[in-house]
Amino acid sequence: MTPVSTLTLTAKVTLIDRTGTRVTAGSLAEAMSLIDGQSHQSTPVLALATRHESDSNFEPGRWALDAGQLGPAPVSEVPDYLLEYTDWQLADSAGSLSPVTTTATLETVGQAIATKADHEVTITSDLPGVRPHKYTPASNAMQRIEQEGGDSTDAADYAALAASRWVPHFDEDMPTLLHDEHPASTAQAFATRTQTRRQLLAPARSGWQGTLNHALGLSLAPGSTERHTRSLHTTIQQGLAGHRTAVVVNIKGGASKTTATYLLGATLGRIRGGMILAWDNNENSGNLADRALSAAHSHTALDLLERIEDFTTPEHADQLAGYVRPQGDNKFHVLASQNEAGNKEVINASAFRMMHTALRQFYGLAIVDTGNASTAPTWQAAIDVADVLVIAISNKEDAARRAFTTIDALRNQGYADKLANAVAIVTQPRTASPQRLQDITDTLTGLVRAVEVIPFDRALDDGGQINWEALSAGTRHAYLKATAHVIEGM
């Protein structure tokens, strides 16, 4: 029997009521919960927004929401809410998510996956009105590529993609699909072009191939390690539609949250560039500033809060440098937490949201470090704005237990969808238990989207200022992979 893979198409759901008011939910379940929370004189009726009804990927209709369940309704019914879908993602059977920014070329995507997997692929969805799709391998396209001089891997990877702007990065089992928006102009197409296969196979710069290229003037292709590294760079450098925030959590202190925050910021700064902020949002007093390069000032988030009204517009952008701490060749900024330790929360949820709204004007990416209290309003406010959660875990018994307590807290507070898109970073201590590491990674399976293990590194062991140049190659590469996982979730 021919094997069949089933992928599920999901999306954020925007509800548009009869007054034109728009409310965006993270999922269909969340949207239905919002509707259930409203008072209605009769059973609410839902329909697709106009932009979807004219699309061949959708099947228009009417749906009634009764006791939390959707059922068919007469097409003559006037809808109480219109459904608009954005931020599409494909989920495989293991729950791994791949971003999809449009369904207009879904046929091309499904065909590419079927060709790579070499068996039938079905794309389904629980979203009202989304049609199911089935695809079979394009063996003729594979043969054509092979006849033109490509090997079988080239054929499997690039069949059925020639006419599209989809550029897949394939892992061992299923491709993660990266996509550029369809350009409005040829200038935009050139400026936002993705890295092509020719670029990925440009002459080697590292490994023995790179050594020979440099010494003898050869043009040897890169080895598999360098190709993989280039692919990770491509993922990290991909375009994002607006500001994105990652939030690092574990209610246990000493679980490498701050180290992860700093090194994610440094990796983004060195590989991606642009305006990147690492923000210590500890509810009392954090230590990100202790791990970072110092600045000519000692200002903290509390000082910035006192003047945040000045930064609600870009007018005073030049003065922001007096509150953040540049990190040299790491090319990102640190915003230190208030240094007033104690039991009293200094920056509350409202203040955090106000600061986040202001700072997102200046930074394309923010990595937010958090404190140790999941009940703290500022902790919950950070989770609310997170596009990706990062669960920081040290391979120690107490840190691992508290990490799973953190996961339970996220579930109980209604963040299951964000948890499913989370990345877990497991840091190895000097003396690490292999069995506990296996237990941690096994338990994380199905709870988060990706897990990355960071090897023990002497340069990080004393808790002092982090020096990128002193890190081992293994640590840098592990954070490269972790950072790519974070960007994939955005």
Disulfide bonds with the S-S distance in Angstrom:
none
